[in-house]
Amino acid sequence: MKTTIQVDKKVKDKLEAMKVHPKESYNEIIDRLISVSYDDEELSDETMKDIEKSFEQVRQGRTISNEELKERLGIK
């Protein structure tokens, strides 16, 4: 079954530029993009708790700049 979709010319041009070979269809390009961007592995409860803890630290303003992190790690 085929479905027609509308995309802006800019999007069509970007899809065209992403072709691996000249005869690659837009469907194949979109499928490839979805495949590389989708991770079907669920996050563990522990990971979800760690993420929420990190968000809370950001909300509380407990962050440092990239420059400060580099200094702490001794990176130039």
WOHUPE-V884230 format. One record per pair of residues at least 12 apart in sequence whose C-alpha atoms are under 6 Angstrom apart, sorted by the first residue. I is the first residue (numbers start at 1). J is the second residue. D is the distance in whole Angstrom. If there is no record, write none. Layout:
i:I j:J d:D
i:I j:J d:D
This chain:
none
